[in-house]
Amino acid sequence: MALSVLSQVSLAIPIHNDSSLRISVFKTNSISYRDKSWVSILPSDLKTKKSHSKNQSMVYMSVQQASKPKVAVSPLVLEDVEEPPLNLYKPKGPYTATILSVDRLVGPKAPGETCHIVIDHGGNVPYWEGQSYGVIPPGENPKKPGTPNNVRLYSIASTRYGDFFDGKTASLCVRRAVYYDPETGEEDPSKKGVCSNFLCDSKPGDKIQITGPSGKIMLLPEDDPNATHIMIATGTGVAPFRGYLRRMFMENVPTFKFGGLAWLFLGVANTDSLLYDDEFTKYLQEYPDNFRYDRALSREQKNQSGGKMYVQDKIEEYSDEVFKLLDNGAHIYFCGLKGMMPGIQDTLKRVAEQRGENWEEKLSQLKKNKQWHVEMTNCSIVQHKLTLRLEAPLNEFSVLKGHLKKPNLFDKSNSNQVVKSRLNNFNVSF
């Protein structure tokens, strides 16, 4: 992934615990997120670092850098609010923010494109970790001519202090939604995802209309700083967990000192599809007693039965530990494609039965204790599966069932060819 910096944008970069230096970047430059040779910022570097071009100055930084000592954040008044901000800006009166950078997160062998997008809201649209922004893409609603496009919700992938630790930005993790004609195999631009393509195609300086923030389900409970948090994500569902982990391990927040266990299960297609992997690996190295990180790579790994390794298979490998942690009060979070939940639920139910427990009763108790947190999206699975040209098993398409006229399309006995022919007329919109 490359990090682009907006021309003539002023950025606050922490240098010491109690101060920051505001700099201006006059050219748009890029560095690779997948490049391991990071160059850290030091005060002396700001005057001396130059790019290879004679007339361009470049500031090298990584928004993924996680290093000790922790980074100072401001303004700390963001910690003083007792309730999360909700719906400060609504669809009829959105806030106009500015795109700071749009950068590819995944490698060349990843199916599809996922981007990390940093938005400057000037501190006017504060949020908490686990909340979402709404984005209104430009243009008219095709179903209601003369009216704006509908709002699309995206989980925020940064802490309340943003990637520059000054409380003025928010980051989104967005997968570009494209549609391939099932018969020809060719991409059909007329059916591409409106909002995801707008975001992934944006340039530094572009304006963006946002609403929110919204959501309370995925807020990180902080009443017990020594609690255990089990996070399960597929693809861009890792967004809120990136925010959690930055708050736990990267930021120096005086009122929140995490001393518990954070355990992330991330399911993606292959190594090139891993999101924020360098950042998570850094936490693993620096906080081995407080962080665990397990990846499920469906196209590269095999499960215990010899099939593809999905995130539920990785959970099953550690099922005894997971259940013991839940019994001791751990919080468990799920975020990603709605189609992942049936497989996870089946796995948890099977494990519970093997332990002599009733899963329905256990699940009910977890919800009652507010240990169970779920945030799923319908459209992402459409985006994901169509981008992969329908390579996924049919049961993964169950989320589409309500949008099609023939539910028996999803009978496992049907072939992928049937799916291809029926989806040919499905008008995908994101």
C-alpha positions as CSV (number, residue, x, y, z in Angstrom):
1,M,0.0,0.0,0.0
2,A,1.2,3.5,-0.8
3,L,0.7,6.5,1.5
4,S,-0.2,9.6,-0.4
5,V,-0.1,13.0,1.3
6,L,-2.3,15.9,0.3
7,S,-0.6,18.9,-1.3
8,Q,-0.3,21.8,1.1
9,V,-1.9,20.0,4.0
10,S,-0.9,20.8,7.5
11,L,-0.4,17.7,9.7
12,A,0.3,17.4,13.4
13,I,3.0,14.8,14.0
14,P,3.8,13.8,17.7
15,I,7.5,14.2,18.6
16,H,7.6,14.1,22.3
17,N,5.0,13.3,25.0
18,D,3.8,16.8,25.4
19,S,4.3,18.5,22.0
20,S,3.8,18.1,18.3
21,L,5.1,19.6,15.2
22,R,2.8,20.9,12.5
23,I,4.3,20.6,9.0
24,S,3.1,21.4,5.5
25,V,3.5,18.9,2.7
26,F,3.6,20.6,-0.7
27,K,3.6,17.7,-3.0
28,T,1.7,14.4,-3.3
29,N,4.2,11.6,-2.7
30,S,3.9,7.9,-2.0
31,I,5.6,5.2,0.0
32,S,4.6,1.5,0.0
33,Y,2.7,0.1,2.9
34,R,4.0,-3.3,2.0
35,D,7.6,-2.1,2.0
36,K,9.3,-3.3,5.2
37,S,12.0,-0.6,5.2
38,W,10.1,2.1,7.1
39,V,11.8,5.5,7.7
40,S,10.8,7.0,11.0
41,I,10.2,10.7,11.6
42,L,12.7,12.6,13.8
43,P,12.8,16.3,14.3
44,S,16.1,16.6,12.4
45,D,14.6,14.5,9.5
46,L,12.0,17.1,8.8
47,K,14.5,19.6,7.4
48,T,16.8,17.1,5.6
49,K,14.6,14.4,4.1
50,K,14.3,14.8,0.3
51,S,12.9,12.7,-2.4
52,H,14.8,11.7,-5.5
53,S,13.3,14.6,-7.4
54,K,15.2,17.8,-7.0
55,N,12.2,20.0,-6.6
56,Q,10.1,17.8,-4.3
57,S,10.2,17.5,-0.6
58,M,8.9,14.3,1.1
59,V,8.0,13.5,4.6
60,Y,8.3,9.8,5.4
61,M,5.9,8.3,7.8
62,S,3.8,5.2,8.4
63,V,0.2,5.5,9.7
64,Q,0.6,1.8,10.6
65,Q,3.8,2.3,12.7
66,A,3.4,0.8,16.2
67,S,6.4,1.4,18.4
68,K,7.3,2.0,22.0
69,P,7.0,4.4,23.7
70,K,3.4,4.9,22.9
71,V,2.3,8.0,20.9
72,A,0.9,11.0,22.7
73,V,-2.6,11.9,21.6
74,S,-4.7,15.1,21.7
75,P,-7.0,16.7,22.5
76,L,-7.6,14.7,25.7
77,V,-11.0,16.3,26.1
78,L,-12.2,13.5,23.9
79,E,-11.9,11.3,26.9
80,D,-14.1,13.4,29.0
81,V,-17.4,12.7,27.2
82,E,-19.4,10.0,29.1
83,E,-21.7,9.1,26.2
84,P,-20.6,8.3,22.6
85,P,-21.5,11.0,20.0
86,L,-24.4,9.9,17.9
87,N,-25.8,11.3,14.6
88,L,-24.2,14.7,14.8
89,Y,-24.8,15.0,11.1
90,K,-27.7,13.5,9.3
91,P,-28.4,12.7,5.6
92,K,-30.3,16.0,5.1
93,G,-27.4,18.0,6.6
94,P,-24.2,16.1,6.1
95,Y,-20.7,17.4,7.0
96,T,-18.4,18.2,4.1
97,A,-15.0,16.7,4.9
98,T,-11.8,16.4,2.8
99,I,-9.9,13.4,1.6
100,L,-6.3,13.4,2.8
101,S,-5.1,10.1,1.2
102,V,-6.4,7.0,-0.6
103,D,-4.0,4.1,-0.7
104,R,-4.1,0.5,-1.7
105,L,-3.8,-1.9,1.2
106,V,-3.4,-5.3,-0.5
107,G,-0.8,-6.9,-2.7
108,P,-0.9,-7.8,-6.4
109,K,-2.2,-11.4,-5.8
110,A,-5.2,-10.3,-3.7
111,P,-8.6,-10.8,-5.3
112,G,-10.0,-7.3,-5.7
113,E,-8.8,-4.0,-4.3
114,T,-9.0,-2.7,-0.8
115,C,-8.1,0.9,0.1
116,H,-7.2,2.8,3.3
117,I,-8.8,6.2,3.2
118,V,-8.0,9.0,5.5
119,I,-10.6,11.8,5.9
120,D,-10.0,15.2,7.5
121,H,-13.1,16.2,9.5
122,G,-11.3,19.0,11.3
123,G,-12.4,17.7,14.7
124,N,-16.0,18.5,13.9
125,V,-17.3,14.9,13.6
126,P,-15.9,13.2,16.7
127,Y,-16.5,9.5,17.2
128,W,-15.6,6.5,19.4
129,E,-13.9,3.3,18.4
130,G,-16.3,0.8,16.9
131,Q,-18.6,3.5,15.4
132,S,-19.4,4.1,11.7
133,Y,-19.6,7.0,9.4
134,G,-22.1,7.3,6.6
135,V,-20.9,8.4,3.2
136,I,-23.1,10.1,0.6
137,P,-21.5,9.5,-2.8
138,P,-21.9,12.3,-5.5
139,G,-24.7,12.0,-8.0
140,E,-28.4,11.3,-8.0
141,N,-30.2,8.3,-6.6
142,P,-31.1,6.2,-9.7
143,K,-34.3,5.1,-8.1
144,K,-35.3,8.6,-7.1
145,P,-34.1,11.1,-9.7
146,G,-33.5,14.6,-8.4
147,T,-32.5,13.3,-4.9
148,P,-29.0,12.5,-3.6
149,N,-27.6,9.0,-3.4
150,N,-28.4,6.9,-0.4
151,V,-26.0,6.9,2.6
152,R,-23.6,4.0,2.8
153,L,-22.2,3.0,6.2
154,Y,-18.5,2.2,6.8
155,S,-16.9,1.1,10.0
156,I,-14.3,3.5,11.1
157,A,-10.8,2.0,11.1
158,S,-9.0,4.4,13.4
159,T,-9.3,5.6,17.0
160,R,-11.0,8.8,18.0
161,Y,-7.6,10.5,17.5
162,G,-7.2,9.4,13.9
163,D,-4.1,8.3,12.1
164,F,-2.3,11.5,13.0
165,F,-3.3,11.4,16.7
166,D,-4.7,14.9,16.7
167,G,-8.5,14.1,16.7
168,K,-9.0,15.6,13.3
169,T,-9.1,12.6,11.0
170,A,-10.9,9.3,10.6
171,S,-9.9,6.4,8.4
172,L,-12.0,3.9,6.4
173,C,-11.1,0.5,5.1
174,V,-13.0,0.1,1.8
175,R,-13.1,-2.7,-0.7
176,R,-13.8,-1.6,-4.3
177,A,-17.1,-3.2,-5.5
178,V,-17.0,-4.4,-9.1
179,Y,-19.4,-6.6,-11.1
180,Y,-18.4,-9.2,-13.6
181,D,-20.9,-10.5,-16.1
182,P,-21.4,-14.2,-15.2
183,E,-21.7,-15.2,-18.9
184,T,-18.9,-13.2,-20.4
185,G,-16.6,-12.8,-17.5
186,E,-16.2,-9.2,-18.4
187,E,-16.5,-6.3,-15.9
188,D,-19.7,-4.3,-16.2
189,P,-18.9,-0.7,-15.1
190,S,-22.6,0.2,-15.1
191,K,-23.1,-2.1,-12.1
192,K,-20.1,-1.2,-10.1
193,G,-20.5,-0.1,-6.5
194,V,-21.2,3.6,-6.5
195,C,-19.8,4.5,-3.1
196,S,-16.9,2.2,-2.9
197,N,-15.6,3.2,-6.3
198,F,-16.1,6.9,-5.5
199,L,-14.0,6.4,-2.3
200,C,-11.3,4.3,-3.9
201,D,-11.0,6.7,-6.9
202,S,-10.9,9.8,-4.7
203,K,-7.8,12.0,-4.7
204,P,-6.3,14.1,-1.9
205,G,-8.3,17.3,-1.6
206,D,-11.6,15.9,-2.9
207,K,-14.6,16.7,-0.8
208,I,-16.7,14.0,0.8
209,Q,-20.1,14.2,2.5
210,I,-20.3,12.3,5.7
211,T,-23.0,11.6,8.3
212,G,-23.0,10.2,11.8
213,P,-21.2,8.9,13.7
214,S,-23.6,6.0,14.4
215,G,-23.6,2.7,16.3
216,K,-23.3,1.5,19.8
217,I,-23.1,-2.2,19.4
218,M,-19.4,-2.4,18.7
219,L,-18.2,0.1,21.3
220,L,-15.2,-1.1,23.2
221,P,-16.1,-1.6,26.8
222,E,-13.4,0.1,28.9
223,D,-14.8,-0.4,32.4
224,D,-12.4,-3.2,33.0
225,P,-8.9,-2.5,31.4
226,N,-7.9,-6.1,32.1
227,A,-10.7,-7.7,30.2
228,T,-10.3,-10.2,27.4
229,H,-11.5,-9.2,23.9
230,I,-11.9,-11.8,21.2
231,M,-12.2,-10.2,17.7
232,I,-13.3,-12.2,14.7
233,A,-13.2,-10.5,11.3
234,T,-13.4,-11.3,7.6
235,G,-11.8,-8.8,5.1
236,T,-12.7,-5.2,5.7
237,G,-14.6,-6.2,8.9
238,V,-11.2,-5.8,10.6
239,A,-11.8,-2.0,10.5
240,P,-13.2,-1.5,14.0
241,F,-10.6,-3.9,15.5
242,R,-7.8,-1.8,14.1
243,G,-9.2,1.1,16.1
244,Y,-9.4,-1.0,19.2
245,L,-5.8,-2.3,18.9
246,R,-4.3,1.1,18.2
247,R,-6.0,2.4,21.3
248,M,-4.8,-0.6,23.3
249,F,-1.2,-0.8,22.1
250,M,-0.2,2.3,20.1
251,E,-1.6,5.4,21.8
252,N,-0.7,6.8,25.2
253,V,-4.1,7.5,26.6
254,P,-3.8,8.6,30.3
255,T,-7.2,7.3,31.3
256,F,-7.0,4.0,29.5
257,K,-4.1,1.6,30.3
258,F,-4.9,-1.8,28.7
259,G,-3.6,-4.8,30.6
260,G,-5.9,-7.6,29.4
261,L,-5.9,-9.9,26.4
262,A,-6.8,-9.0,22.8
263,W,-7.1,-11.9,20.4
264,L,-7.7,-11.2,16.7
265,F,-8.9,-13.9,14.2
266,L,-8.7,-12.5,10.7
267,G,-10.0,-14.4,7.6
268,V,-9.0,-13.4,4.1
269,A,-8.2,-15.2,0.8
270,N,-4.4,-15.2,0.8
271,T,-1.3,-13.5,2.2
272,D,-1.6,-10.6,-0.2
273,S,-5.1,-9.9,1.1
274,L,-4.1,-9.4,4.7
275,L,-5.0,-6.0,6.0
276,Y,-2.8,-4.0,8.4
277,D,-0.7,-7.1,8.9
278,D,2.5,-5.3,9.6
279,E,0.8,-3.3,12.3
280,F,-0.7,-6.3,14.0
281,T,2.5,-8.3,13.8
282,K,4.3,-5.4,15.5
283,Y,1.8,-5.6,18.4
284,L,2.5,-9.3,18.6
285,Q,6.2,-8.7,18.9
286,E,5.9,-5.9,21.5
287,Y,3.0,-7.2,23.6
288,P,3.1,-11.0,23.5
289,D,1.3,-11.4,26.8
290,N,-1.5,-9.1,25.8
291,F,-2.1,-9.8,22.1
292,R,-2.7,-12.9,20.0
293,Y,-3.2,-12.9,16.2
294,D,-4.4,-15.8,14.1
295,R,-4.9,-15.7,10.3
296,A,-7.2,-17.9,8.2
297,L,-6.1,-17.9,4.6
298,S,-8.7,-19.7,2.6
299,R,-6.7,-20.1,-0.6
300,E,-3.4,-21.0,1.1
301,Q,-4.2,-23.0,4.2
302,K,-6.1,-26.2,4.9
303,N,-8.4,-27.0,7.8
304,Q,-8.3,-30.1,9.9
305,S,-10.5,-31.9,7.4
306,G,-8.4,-30.9,4.4
307,G,-10.7,-28.2,3.1
308,K,-10.2,-24.5,2.8
309,M,-9.3,-22.7,6.0
310,Y,-12.1,-20.2,6.9
311,V,-12.2,-18.1,10.0
312,Q,-14.6,-20.5,11.7
313,D,-12.1,-23.3,11.2
314,K,-9.3,-21.3,12.9
315,I,-11.7,-20.6,15.8
316,E,-12.4,-24.3,16.1
317,E,-8.6,-25.0,16.5
318,Y,-8.7,-23.0,19.7
319,S,-12.2,-23.7,20.7
320,D,-11.4,-25.0,24.2
321,E,-9.5,-21.8,25.0
322,V,-12.2,-19.6,23.4
323,F,-15.0,-21.2,25.5
324,K,-13.0,-21.0,28.7
325,L,-12.4,-17.3,28.1
326,L,-16.0,-16.7,27.4
327,D,-16.9,-18.5,30.6
328,N,-14.6,-16.1,32.4
329,G,-16.3,-13.0,31.0
330,A,-14.5,-12.4,27.7
331,H,-16.2,-10.2,25.1
332,I,-16.4,-11.6,21.6
333,Y,-16.9,-9.5,18.5
334,F,-17.8,-10.4,14.9
335,C,-17.5,-8.0,12.0
336,G,-17.5,-8.6,8.3
337,L,-19.6,-10.4,5.7
338,K,-23.0,-11.5,7.0
339,G,-22.4,-14.8,5.2
340,M,-19.7,-15.7,7.7
341,M,-22.0,-16.0,10.7
342,P,-23.9,-19.2,9.9
343,G,-20.6,-21.1,9.6
344,I,-19.3,-19.6,12.8
345,Q,-22.5,-20.3,14.7
346,D,-22.5,-23.9,13.4
347,T,-18.9,-24.3,14.6
348,L,-19.6,-22.9,18.1
349,K,-22.8,-25.0,18.4
350,R,-20.9,-28.2,17.5
351,V,-18.1,-27.4,20.0
352,A,-20.6,-26.6,22.7
353,E,-22.3,-29.9,22.2
354,Q,-19.0,-31.7,22.4
355,R,-18.5,-30.0,25.7
356,G,-21.9,-31.1,26.9
357,E,-23.4,-27.6,26.7
358,N,-26.5,-26.2,25.1
359,W,-25.4,-23.6,22.6
360,E,-28.7,-21.7,22.5
361,E,-28.7,-21.3,26.3
362,K,-25.0,-20.3,26.3
363,L,-25.6,-17.7,23.5
364,S,-28.6,-16.3,25.3
365,Q,-26.4,-15.9,28.4
366,L,-23.6,-14.2,26.5
367,K,-26.1,-11.7,25.0
368,K,-27.6,-11.1,28.5
369,N,-24.2,-10.4,29.9
370,K,-23.4,-8.1,27.0
371,Q,-20.4,-10.2,26.0
372,W,-21.7,-10.8,22.4
373,H,-21.2,-8.1,19.8
374,V,-22.1,-8.5,16.1
375,E,-21.9,-6.1,13.2
376,M,-22.5,-7.6,9.8
377,T,-23.1,-6.1,6.4
378,N,-25.2,-7.4,3.5
379,C,-23.7,-5.5,0.6
380,S,-20.1,-6.5,1.3
381,I,-20.7,-10.1,0.5
382,V,-22.2,-9.2,-2.8
383,Q,-19.2,-7.1,-3.5
384,H,-16.8,-9.8,-2.3
385,K,-18.3,-12.7,-4.1
386,L,-19.0,-11.0,-7.4
387,T,-15.5,-9.7,-7.5
388,L,-14.2,-13.2,-7.1
389,R,-16.4,-14.2,-10.0
390,L,-18.6,-16.5,-7.9
391,E,-15.8,-18.8,-6.7
392,A,-17.3,-19.2,-3.2
393,P,-19.4,-22.2,-2.2
394,L,-23.2,-21.6,-2.6
395,N,-24.0,-21.5,1.1
396,E,-21.9,-18.4,1.3
397,F,-24.5,-16.6,-0.9
398,S,-27.3,-17.0,1.6
399,V,-27.3,-13.3,2.2
400,L,-28.6,-12.7,-1.3
401,K,-31.6,-14.9,-0.8
402,G,-34.1,-12.2,0.0
403,H,-33.1,-10.2,-3.2
404,L,-33.8,-13.0,-5.7
405,K,-37.1,-14.4,-6.8
406,K,-36.1,-18.1,-6.5
407,P,-34.8,-19.0,-3.0
408,N,-34.1,-22.5,-4.1
409,L,-31.2,-21.0,-6.1
410,F,-29.3,-21.5,-2.9
411,D,-29.9,-25.2,-2.5
412,K,-26.5,-26.8,-2.2
413,S,-27.4,-29.2,-4.9
414,N,-27.5,-26.4,-7.5
415,S,-24.4,-25.7,-9.5
416,N,-22.4,-22.5,-9.8
417,Q,-23.6,-22.3,-13.4
418,V,-27.2,-21.8,-12.1
419,V,-26.0,-19.0,-9.8
420,K,-24.2,-17.4,-12.7
421,S,-27.2,-17.4,-15.0
422,R,-29.6,-16.1,-12.3
423,L,-27.3,-13.3,-11.1
424,N,-26.9,-12.0,-14.7
425,N,-29.9,-9.7,-14.2
426,F,-29.2,-8.8,-10.6
427,N,-28.6,-5.1,-10.4
428,V,-25.9,-4.6,-7.7
429,S,-25.7,-1.3,-5.9
430,F,-23.5,-0.3,-3.0
